[in-house]
Amino acid sequence: MWFDLTALIWMTLLAVVALLWWQNLKVRELALKQVKHYCNREALQLLDQSVALRGLSITRSPQSGQLSLKRRYAFEFTSTGDERYQGYIELLGARLLRIEVDAHRIP
């Protein structure tokens, strides 16, 4: 079976897109795990058990100087069970940069 150059380019492009999608799913799961750990530690309840991608940018890592994807995910939580609050988690590659939460009531 012979492939022409156009078919090889399309197959390579499809493979790269699939790899990026799979890598993004892994990082999303890591973000969710970090948020669950944070909420448990701070006595908060994570609502909807999910994180949603809110930002994606290419940034240089301060330690290595290599280009990495910086992802910002949003999540919702509650401290009392009555109100919803917004929180954010930022990851550079697979490394946690910060978790920010809105001001909320402390029971």
N, C-alpha and C positions, 0 to 999 in steps of 0.2 A: 504494500500500500504506500503510495507516494503522496506527499502533501506539498502544495505550493507555498510560497513564502507568505502570502496573505493568510492562509489557513493557520500557519504556524504563529503568526503575529496575533491572530484572534484567540487562539488557544492559550498562548502565553498571557495575554491580557485577561482572559477569563480566569486563569489560574491565580494571577496576582490579586484580582478582585476577591476571589474566594478566600485566599489566604488572609487578606486584610479584614474581611468580614469575620472570619474565624478568630483572628487575633483580637478584634474588637469585642467579641462575645466573651473571651477569656478575661479581658480587662474589666468589662462590665460586671462579671461575676465577682471579681476581686474587689471592685468598688462596693458592691452590695454587701460582701462579707465584712469589709472595713466599717461600713455604716452600721451594720447590725451590732458589731462589737462596740462601737462608740455609743450607740443607743443603750445597750445593756449596761455599759460602764457608767453612763450618766443618768440612769433610771428614766429613760425616755422610751416611748413606744413608737416604733417605725410603722408608719401607715402604708398600706398597699403592698408592703414587702417588695418594693421595687425602687430602682433609680432610673432616671431619664437623662439621656445625653442632652446637654444644653450648649456645649461649646467644644470646638475642636480646633487646635492650632498646632503649627510646627514651631518648636522652641528648642534652643540649645540647652543641653544639660549643664548646670553649673560645675558639676564634678568632673565630667569627662569631656565636655565641649562638643559632644556628638548631638546631631539633630534627633529629636524625639517628638512623639505626639503628646501634646498636653490636652487632656480631656477634662471637662467639667460636667459633673452629673448633679442633678437636682433630686431631692427626696423630700417627703413630707413626714412630719412626726408630731406627736402630742406629748404633753407632760402631765396633763390632768384628765385627758379623755374627752374634753369638751371642745377645745379649739385645735385647728390645724396650723402648723407652723412650717416654714420652708427652711431647708438646709441645703448645703452644697458641699461636694467633695471634689477635690482636684487631684489628678494623678498625672505624673510625668512619666510616660512609658507605663511601667507597672509599679512605680514608686509613689507612695502617698505624699502629697505636698501639704495639704491642709483640709480640715473639715470645718466649715462655718455653719452656725445655726442662728436663726433669728432669735431676738430676745423673746423669752417665753416665761410663763408662770412656773414657779417652783413650788410644788405642793408641800 
